[in-house]
């Protein structure tokens, strides 16, 4: 059966190619444009299957002006969220803004910390292996942790946990919440992968992580990147920050 297509528009002043259509049933977008045939160009395309696919050239403004905009949040579960750490290629950057994470409190190392003991970090979990592998391939993983004054128990635990993060190759900085508010940082907990994909974390009322909202719209991603840049600029390495927190207790 033929698709039911709607013509969204064209970037050509004469009403020709390139143009954008939308499948009214599936929501898929059909783009027509001048095909790329040069072998040198095709070799540069990632994940391109020349047996099944064709690449076309479309002016950027054509997509901006006539590409459909879906405002429905794209929510993924924890398994899909975990895959993001296996598949990013260059950078993974996070702002941690919450005062408590229920998953931390379920770990035996949290109980050890609360008892005043040195936590016995397990350095051979699946997560640890993933992070070490990414760092070994040259990826950068960086976090800014927002801390209240005085710091909550959960935030002090994460200052200790930063020792494990650092041993895996992550870079951990901390920032006072008062400074975050002066910088007008978003009150959100999020990761930015490769400067193109934001995963805004979703928590329930008991502070359990339940999933993430994926954001790919360039202007929205850029806003999160701007927040990240400001946070990283003013945050300090966790060792220096932990010394200040300890002195204030």
N, C-alpha and C positions, 0 to 999 in steps of 0.2 A: 504494500500500500504506500502511495506517495505521502511524503511528509506534508503537514500543513505549515507552510512557511509565511512569515510576515517580513516584509521589506522594512528594515529599520532606517536605512539611509545610505548615502554614498558620499565620499569625499571629492568626487568629480563634479565640477561645475556643469558638465554636460550630461549628467545622469548616468554615467557608465561605470565601468570597473575602476577602482575597487569598491566593494559594497559589503554591507553587513545584513544578514537575515537571521531570524530567530525561529526555532522550531516551537510552535505554540503548544505542543503536547509534552515534549521532553525538556524544554528549556535550553536545549543545546543551541550554540551559535554557529552559523555557517558564514565563513568569510571567503569572499572571492577576490582574487587579486592576481597580479602577474607572477607566474610560477618561477621558482628558483631552479635552475638547471645546471649551473656551473658546479662541477664535481668538487672544486676547492671550497665553495660555499657550503655545499651539502655536508662535507666531512666535518665542518665546525658545529653542526647542529647536534645537540645532545639528545639521546634517546630517540633518534630519528630512524624509522624503519622504511627504507626506500621501496620495499616491496608492497607496503600497505598504505603509505602516507605520501602526501605531496605538500611542499612548503610554498607559501605565497608571500609576496611583499605587500604590506598594507601600511599606509601612512599612519603615524601615531594618532593624529587628530581624528582619523576615521573611527578608530576604536574608542577614543575618549568621547566623541560626539554621539556615536550610534550603538556602542556596546551596551547590552542590557545591564541594569544595576539591580542586583538582588539584595535587599535589605534584611533578609532573613538570616539570623545568626547561624554560623556554621559551627556546631558543637561536636566535639569528638570525645570519646571515652578514654580511660586511662591507658589501655593497651595501645591505641593509636597515638596518644600523647607520648608514650615511651619510645615509639618508633622514630619520633622526630630527632631524638638524640643519636640515633644510628645513622640517619640520612642527611643531616646537615653537613656542609662541606668546609666552611671557613670560620664562622663565629657563632657562638651562642651566648647571649647576654641577658642577664636577669636583674630585675628589681624585686626584692622581697620586702613587702611592706607590712606584713601582718604581725600581730603581737603574739600569735600562738598558732602552732601547726599540730593538729592532733596526731598525725603520723609520727612525729618526733617522740611524743610521749609514750608511744607504744614500743619504742626501742629500748632494750636493756641498757644501752649506753646512757639514756636519759635518766634512768633510775640511778645509775652509778654516779652521774654528774650531780644529781640532787643530794645524794649521800655524801658528797664531797670527795668522791674517789676520782681517779684518773680513768676516763672511759677507755674501754678496750675496743678500739676501732677494728672492724672486720674489713680488711682491704682487698678481699677477693670475692665480693658479691658480683652479680651480673652487672649492676650499675657501675661499679668500680672498673670492671673490665671494659665496658663501653667507653667510659670517660678516658681511661688510659689509652685506649686504642685511637680515639679521636685526637688526643693531644700528641700522640706519637706520629700522627700523620700531618701535624702542623696546625691543627685547629686551635682556636682560642676560646676558652670558656671563662666568662667573667661574671661576677655577681656584685651588686650593691645591696647590702642589707640595711634597712631602715631600723633604727634603734630608738626606743623611748628613753626619757631621762626622768626617773631612773629606769633602767632596763628591766624588762619582764624576765621571768625565769626562762621562758622559751628563747628569748633573744640572747640571754647569757649562755644558754646551751649552744646556740648556733655560733657564738663567738668561739667556744671550745671546739665545735664541730668543724670550724674553718681549718683547723689543723689537718683534718682528714682531707677536706677539699683541696687544700694546698698540696698535700702529698700526692694527690692524683694529677696535679698539674693545673688546677683551676686558680684563678686570681680572685681573691675575695677582699672587697673593701666595705667599709661601713660608713653610715651617715646618720647624724642625729635627726630625729623626726622634725624638730623645729627648723632645721636647715632645709629639709625636704619641703616643708610647708612654705617657707620663704621663696623657694624655687618654683612653687606651684606645680610640683610633680603630681602626676595622677595618683589617686588613691586606689591603685590597682597592683596586683601581683602578676607579673608577666615575663615571658621570654621573648627575645627577638632572635630569629635564626637567619643568618646570612643577610641581614639587613633587608629582608624582603618578606618575611613571614613572622607575624606576632601570634603567640599563644597566650591569651589572657586567661589566667587560671580561675576556675570556678570552685567555690567552697560552700559546704552546707552550713547550717546554723551551729553545728558542733565542731566547726573548723576542720572538717575532713575534705580533702581534695576529691572532687567528683568528676572532673573533666576540664576541658578547655575550649574557649571560643577562638577559632582561627580567623585572623584578619590579614587580608592580602591587598586590600585597596591601597595603592601607593601613597596617597595623601595621609591616610590614617596610619600606615606603617611609619611614615616620616615623623608624625607627631610623637609616636613612642620612641623613635630613635633620638629625637631632640631631647626628650625627657631623660633617656639613658645617658646621653652625652653630658647633660648638666649634672646628673647624679654622680657620674664617674669623675667628673672634673673636681667636685667638691668633697667627695668621699676620700677616706684615708685607708691605708692597709690595715687589715684586721688586727695585726699584732700591736700596732700603735694604738688603735682604738680600744682594744681589750685592756691595755695598761691604764687608760684613763677611766674606764668603767670600774676596774678593780680598785683604783685609788678613791673612787667616789662611794664605794660600798661601806 
